[in-house]
Amino acid sequence: MMRRMRWLSVVGVLCGPWSQVAMAEDTCAGVSGEGIREMQALFEAEQSSFQERDRYSQDLAQVGFSPAACADGSRAPVPGPGWVAGCHFAYHVTSVTGLPAASFTAIAQGAAGTPAENVTLQIGSPSFQNIIFWLEQSGVRRFVDWNECQPTGSFSAHESEGVLAMSHIFQGMQASFWEKNQYPSTLAQMGFWPMSCTDGSRAPLPGPDWVAGCHFAYRVTSVSGSPTPAFTVIGQGAAGTSVADVTLQIGSPSIQNIIFWLEHAGVRRYIPWEERVPTTSVCTAQEEEGLANIRALFTTEQAFFQEKDRYSSNLAETGFLPLSCTDGTRPVGPDSSWLGGCRFIYQVEVTSPSSFIATARAVSGLIAGTTLRMDETGTLTRSPAYSDTCP
């Protein structure tokens, strides 16, 4: 169960006739938005706890759920033991069951005398990878789309479901390869099982070996073994939904190369890796590649030193290979000592038998020219050189 849950994809969004219900623009700015966001955080905290301990918990502090107070520091009154207070809502896990049918249910109750006093929310996982999430206001109940009150970047809310799930699939396939030296031939074999819609329903299965999330179904379409291991996975939008004409594909045509595209109504575009997770800053998202890889390069050099009693400027010798761009291409450095990832190129200068400086230099995007450096102590320095469009 632990391994199966590891690739949890919390991408459940609303299906069926409920998806036609329009959300008022001010919902997320008001108290309902506060409750929705906090309940999403509570759900993710419970799922993370389950992955670590194989059980859910009624102790919200134990799972790390800590809702924010109001701007003036005040909080809603606590109705009783086991409740945790945020600004306008108090939260409580009402039920938990253990394996083999692990489940939990949590409730949020608006505080009396506040704008949230007639608002109640409930979220839970009644069975493996199924989610139920509703909001009731003044006696009127509706299911809550998982993507409500969350940024969706350049994708629609339902496209974001598929983009995020495909990125989780890629990471899971790569992890399986490093563990077993081969890619799994099915997603069930890998342990990937996407989240349902928030009413518990799922997209129809087009055939064998498909797994269904809310609006998308997913399948491994090809796998090859050594000496050129590769895989391809497809995501297909369900008929009758807003993503019926959307197809996604992700794969690794060779080690650490990635192909990732979305096709909508016959128009295909590659998806930059940093675009899969919405962010308030494009510059921050683009820089994340360099930050993640320079930390990985630091770890690789330290591991090499432990084995060889020396550092190395030969990145191929150390085994460091960053992920390519999502169209499979890599930038070329000024000389052979540099290795390209996607927006960054990387180099290690060995300054003495026991010291080195790793460099990550951005060569494309809004952050082109930005340079990150990390020495053998793990000290990171950054030379910003953003374009005028970056803050």
Backbone hydrogen bonds, N-H to C=O, Kabsch-Sander energy under -0.5 kcal/mol:
donor,donor_aa,acceptor,acceptor_aa,energy
5,M,1,M,-2.2
6,R,2,M,-0.8
6,R,3,R,-0.6
7,W,3,R,-0.5
7,W,4,R,-0.5
8,L,5,M,-1.9
9,S,193,W,-0.5
10,V,8,L,-0.6
11,V,9,S,-2.2
18,W,15,C,-0.6
19,S,16,G,-1.7
20,Q,17,P,-1.6
21,V,18,W,-2.0
22,A,20,Q,-0.5
24,A,22,A,-0.5
27,T,24,A,-1.8
30,G,26,D,-1.2
30,G,27,T,-0.6
33,G,27,T,-1.6
34,E,30,G,-1.3
35,G,31,V,-2.2
36,I,32,S,-2.6
37,R,33,G,-2.5
38,E,34,E,-2.2
39,M,35,G,-2.2
40,Q,36,I,-2.1
41,A,37,R,-2.0
42,L,38,E,-2.3
43,F,39,M,-2.5
44,E,40,Q,-2.2
45,A,41,A,-2.1
46,E,42,L,-2.4
47,Q,43,F,-2.4
48,S,44,E,-2.4
49,S,45,A,-2.2
50,F,46,E,-2.2
51,Q,47,Q,-2.1
52,E,48,S,-1.6
53,R,49,S,-2.7
54,D,50,F,-2.7
60,L,58,Q,-1.0
63,V,59,D,-1.2
64,G,61,A,-0.9
65,F,60,L,-2.4
66,S,64,G,-0.6
70,C,74,S,-2.9
73,G,70,C,-2.2
76,A,86,G,-2.1
83,W,80,G,-1.4
84,V,91,Y,-2.5
86,G,89,F,-3.3
87,C,68,A,-0.6
90,A,109,Q,-1.9
91,Y,84,V,-3.2
92,H,107,I,-2.3
94,T,92,H,-0.7
94,T,105,T,-1.8
95,S,105,T,-1.5
97,T,103,S,-2.5
101,A,98,G,-0.9
103,S,97,T,-1.5
104,F,125,S,-1.0
105,T,95,S,-2.1
106,A,123,I,-3.1
107,I,92,H,-3.0
108,A,121,L,-2.6
109,Q,90,A,-2.6
110,G,119,V,-2.3
111,A,88,H,-2.9
114,T,111,A,-1.4
117,E,114,T,-1.8
119,V,116,A,-2.2
120,T,136,E,-2.6
121,L,108,A,-2.2
122,Q,134,W,-2.3
123,I,106,A,-2.3
124,G,132,I,-1.6
125,S,104,F,-1.6
130,N,127,S,-2.5
131,I,197,C,-0.7
132,I,124,G,-2.4
133,F,198,T,-2.0
134,W,122,Q,-2.4
135,L,142,R,-2.8
136,E,120,T,-3.5
137,Q,140,V,-2.6
138,S,118,N,-2.1
140,V,137,Q,-1.8
141,R,139,G,-0.6
142,R,135,L,-2.2
144,V,133,F,-2.7
145,D,143,F,-0.6
148,E,145,D,-2.0
150,Q,147,N,-1.7
155,F,152,T,-1.8
160,S,156,S,-2.4
161,E,157,A,-1.0
162,G,158,H,-1.2
163,V,159,E,-2.5
164,L,160,S,-2.7
165,A,161,E,-2.1
166,M,162,G,-2.5
167,S,163,V,-1.8
168,H,164,L,-1.9
169,I,165,A,-2.2
170,F,166,M,-2.4
171,Q,167,S,-2.1
172,G,168,H,-2.3
173,M,169,I,-2.9
174,Q,170,F,-2.4
175,A,171,Q,-2.2
176,S,172,G,-2.3
177,F,173,M,-2.0
178,W,174,Q,-2.3
179,E,175,A,-1.5
180,K,176,S,-2.6
181,N,177,F,-3.0
190,M,186,T,-1.3
191,G,187,L,-1.3
192,F,187,L,-2.4
195,M,9,S,-1.5
196,S,129,Q,-1.7
197,C,201,S,-3.2
200,G,131,I,-0.8
200,G,197,C,-1.9
203,A,213,G,-2.2
210,W,207,G,-1.1
211,V,218,Y,-2.3
213,G,216,F,-3.2
217,A,236,Q,-2.0
218,Y,211,V,-2.8
219,R,234,I,-2.1
221,T,219,R,-0.5
221,T,232,T,-2.4
222,S,232,T,-1.4
224,S,230,A,-2.6
228,T,225,G,-1.1
230,A,224,S,-1.6
231,F,252,S,-1.0
232,T,222,S,-2.1
233,V,250,I,-3.1
234,I,219,R,-2.6
235,G,248,L,-2.7
236,Q,217,A,-2.8
237,G,246,V,-2.5
238,A,215,H,-2.8
241,T,238,A,-1.4
244,A,241,T,-1.6
246,V,243,V,-1.9
247,T,263,E,-2.3
248,L,235,G,-2.7
249,Q,261,W,-2.2
250,I,233,V,-2.4
251,G,259,I,-1.7
252,S,231,F,-1.6
257,N,254,S,-2.6
258,I,325,C,-0.7
259,I,251,G,-2.3
260,F,326,T,-2.4
261,W,249,Q,-2.3
262,L,269,R,-2.6
263,E,247,T,-3.2
264,H,262,L,-0.5
264,H,267,V,-2.7
265,A,245,D,-1.9
267,V,264,H,-2.0
268,R,266,G,-0.6
269,R,262,L,-2.2
271,I,260,F,-2.5
275,E,272,P,-1.7
276,R,273,W,-1.2
277,V,274,E,-0.7
285,A,281,S,-2.0
286,Q,282,V,-2.6
287,E,283,C,-2.3
288,E,284,T,-1.2
289,E,285,A,-0.6
289,E,286,Q,-0.8
290,G,286,Q,-0.6
291,L,287,E,-2.2
292,A,288,E,-2.8
293,N,289,E,-2.4
294,I,290,G,-2.4
295,R,291,L,-1.6
296,A,292,A,-1.8
297,L,293,N,-2.6
298,F,294,I,-2.1
299,T,295,R,-2.2
300,T,296,A,-2.4
301,E,297,L,-2.4
302,Q,298,F,-2.2
303,A,299,T,-2.3
304,F,300,T,-2.2
305,F,301,E,-2.4
306,Q,302,Q,-2.0
307,E,303,A,-1.3
308,K,304,F,-2.9
309,D,305,F,-2.6
315,L,313,S,-1.0
318,T,314,N,-1.5
319,G,315,L,-1.0
320,F,315,L,-1.6
324,S,256,Q,-1.8
325,C,329,T,-2.7
325,C,341,G,-0.5
328,G,258,I,-1.1
328,G,325,C,-1.9
338,W,335,D,-1.7
339,L,346,Y,-2.3
341,G,344,F,-2.9
345,I,361,R,-2.1
346,Y,339,L,-2.6
347,Q,359,T,-2.0
349,E,357,I,-2.7
350,V,348,V,-0.6
351,T,349,E,-0.8
351,T,355,S,-0.9
352,S,355,S,-1.4
355,S,352,S,-1.7
357,I,349,E,-2.3
358,A,374,M,-3.1
359,T,347,Q,-3.2
360,A,372,L,-2.8
361,R,345,I,-2.6
362,A,370,T,-2.9
363,V,343,R,-3.6
364,S,343,R,-0.9
368,A,365,G,-1.5
369,G,362,A,-2.8
370,T,367,I,-2.6
371,T,383,S,-1.6
372,L,360,A,-3.1
373,R,381,T,-2.6
374,M,358,A,-2.1
375,D,379,T,-1.4
376,E,356,F,-0.9
378,G,375,D,-2.0
381,T,373,R,-2.8
383,S,371,T,-2.8
387,S,366,L,-1.8
390,C,387,S,-1.8
